[in-house]
Amino acid sequence: MHKLSSVWKTFLFSVPVCLFLASTSSSCVNTRHLTYMQGQFDTTKYSQLVPSDPVIQKGDLLGIIVYSDNPEATKIYNQVLITTGTPGAAIGGTSTGGDGMAGSSPSSPGYAVDENGNIEMQGLGLLHVEGLTRSSLRDTLNARLKDYLTNPYFTIRNINYRFTMLGEVTKPGIYSIPGDRVSILQALGMAGDMTFYGRRDNVLVIRETGGKREFARLDLTKPDIMGSPYFYLQQNDVVYFEANKKKVAANDQTLIRNVSIAASIISVFAIIYGVFRH
């Protein structure tokens, strides 16, 4: 009888230990799956990369300010400036004090690109801008104004630049920034980084260019990502971060059911052991 009790004790203590070891071994993480841009960097290849100039699209809100050596003549080509004193980035830019709060600063309401790809610009009338880059729009404006202004020059910004982050990120949503250029790594930082369950080797970028939709897969675990035309996001890009297999396993109801059954069996054996012990 004493020998039988020893067997029951060994069994009852070994089963929980085995379950514990199984659970801990299954939760082991290969940290390489969580690391961005692994391996060696080719500094000669990536140090001089210049992002492409974004293409103007329908729905963009352009901030355009015209300057020249004769400011009085320039006024008719600019929208009336408004004053804003809200914190953070505002249309047309802000000035900030030492406390990080934005002070009052002049800003332009902007020119909306309509469904035909046109803007109605102060002093120039209708301009077709869809498909142009900021550089080519500057050339267009210069050609139109060089006979009326002395040394005209321009600042052009996309005021309503936005992109969407979906899937396995901490803070999915639509993000707007006062500039018009952000890398996918900067966008990840804004979204709170990828979750533990996100696939860093298979990120989907959906982009609309010239009325066509493009799809690209990015591997953020490789330095080559910095040379991709999708490394810098463009207006209205959608970035989707796919879940890995670990999340599927974590949500597996079969695993939860099996653990419950095992716990019930252990409880029954514990009762039997108590009976035989007495």
Summary of the structure (lengths in Angstrom):
residues: 278
radius of gyration: 30.2
end to end distance: 10.7
largest distance: 110.5
contacts: 735
relative contact order: 0.16
helix: 34%
strand: 27%
